[in-house]
Amino acid sequence: MKLLALLLAHLGPARAAFLRAMLLTFLEGLAAALPALAVALGLVRLQQGGADVVAMLPYALAVPAAVALRMLLIRRAWAKGFHAGNVVTETIRNRLLDRMRAVPIGALQRWSAARLATLFSEDGRWINEVSTFSLNRLFGGLAAGACLLACVVVFDAVTALCVILAFALGLAAMPVAARLLKRLLSARNAEIAGLNQLIGEYGEGIAVFRSFCAGDSAFGRLAGATKRMRELMIGSTPQLVSLQGLAAFAMTLALPLALLAFAWRGEAELSLVLVPAFFLLLAASQALATAVLPQALVVMLGIQAEANISRFLAEPVLGGQVTEPGRPLALKLDGAHLRYGADKPDVVSDVSFDVRPGATVAIVGPSGAGKSSLLALMLRYLDPTSGRVSLGSTDLSTLDPARVQALTGFVNQDVHLFRDTLRANLLLGDPQASEEKLQSAIRAARLDDLIAALPDGLETRIGEGGRTLSGGERQRVTVARALLKDAPILLLDEASSAMDPLNERAIQQAIAALEDGRTVVVVAHRLRSIAGADQILVMQAGRIVERGRHEDLLALDGLYARLWQAQDRAAGWRLR
């Protein structure tokens, strides 16, 4: 079973505790069968005649002794199983986190944040339920039922056949329940992911909704998702309950089948086995119906969770074991192609260029030209579909992705800050930075005035996504983080896009301070900000269509010149 294989693969040092728990659960199942067996043997002794209270005392005392033994075993089993189950759940969740760090950004984008959250919450919950409790209950119930069934065989094989037939009928309903449950869980997980995403969008976009008087429609989408979830559960739960009830009903058929078999065979033949066999039959049916069937349903939930988790763990990861690239740290792309799917067109097509150490290269072009995708290749967020990207003399695909990203500083146009203090957000660039280094980065990024105006200075909590700061302030924080990281390669994607004119020049000066001895690649829409670059690459439809210095590109009178002229005209735009 894949579910059990997943659990065993992630138990680590807790495997011994898990296996001991399973052994103790098996013994507990046998202990659960002992009271019924003791009573059945006592009934046989009574039927043989000549038994008094003293003769029956051992059978009577065996019942509380078996119950006490069962309590001891189940306490030990569940304690060990609970510990091991929580270990395996934590290990699987940590492995999911590690996988998230290693999966290429392009592949990770196929999994929304809400779907990933569902893996941790819903699927993780069922893995925890199965590994801590349900698997033990199922194993113990099977042990008790099998033991009692073996005893019934000893007393009367025909009676045992009735139990087996009834249990087989009960199990026949389980595949139908499994298929229904799989469809239900897939739909439920999709609805939960969609609902979580809508909740996040509603919370983040509340100001936009209000400004456009669209709060009612946004809330209506939330209400609609909640209604779909409710209707899904209301519509599917009765079917599951009915199927589980059908399985339990089939188990009860063992009793009438046994009665009919007793009547068919005649009283004389059954005088010594009728009562004890029937008593054991009742106990076996009860054990299988109450312990096995309900837990089997939960295990099915765990099987579906395993399938979802394994699907994500099967996502390809970026390889690479080389920890140090060749020197000097020149960036080079040679015939690089990139597409986000086998049936998708290239977003980067046959791109080749060199960036010598210490040079500043700008990438410009219309929206959708592939500029940010080119940066993703240089950051090794993903590998090229074909062609080569190298750092120094080393193919980037052979380098450890973490090492590549350690050597690069990145300031994105999509600023992301965390709901923490301003200090914590800044120190992401260098958690071990001294106070002097931190203050130097703050001054360079022109954050002095902002920090002075905050109620708690650097210890001010800036809210989820940094929403308490303006767009320009958020981007200055990310620039300060890049300054703290002090990486030899700096990649900028519209680093000053949200800046007002007064702060834009200050940030450009701060970035200029980074250029000394570093490789800088900057994606920009404001062409005036990169006019002094050593080389400008002009992209269109994923290709480099022009390259050179600012003056040379203007002289070509091509795409770059048209972009420059369009921005020059736009600079004179004003309200009437």
ABEGO torsion letter per residue (X at the ends): XAAAAAAAAAAEAAAAAAAAAAAAAAAAAAAAAAAAAAAAAAAAAAAAEGBBAAAAAAAAAAAAAAAAAAAAAAAAAAAAAAAAAAAAAAAAAAAAAAAAAABBAAAAAABBAAAAAAAAAAAAAAAAAAAAAAAAAAAAAAAAAAAAAAAAAAABAAAAAAAAAAAAAAAAAAAAAAAAAAAAAAAAAAAAAAAAAAAAAAAAAAAAAAAAGAAAAAAAAAAAAAAAAAAAAAAAAAAAAAAAAAAAAAAAAAAAAAAAAAAAAEAAAAAAAAAAAAAAAAAAAAAAAAAAAAAAAAAAAAAAAAAAAAAAAABBBBBEABABBBOBBBBBBBGBBBBAEAABBBABBGBBBBBBBGBBBBBBEBBGAGAAAAAAAAAGABBBABEBBBBEABBAAABBAAAAAAABBBBBABBBBBBBBAAAAAAAABAABBAAAAAAAAAAAGAAAAAAABAAEAABBAEBGGAABBAAAAAAAAAAAAAAAGBABBBBBGAAAABBAAAAAAAAAAAAAAABGBBBBBBBABAAAAAABABBBBBBGGBBABBEBAAAAAAAGBAAAAAAAAAAAAAABBBX
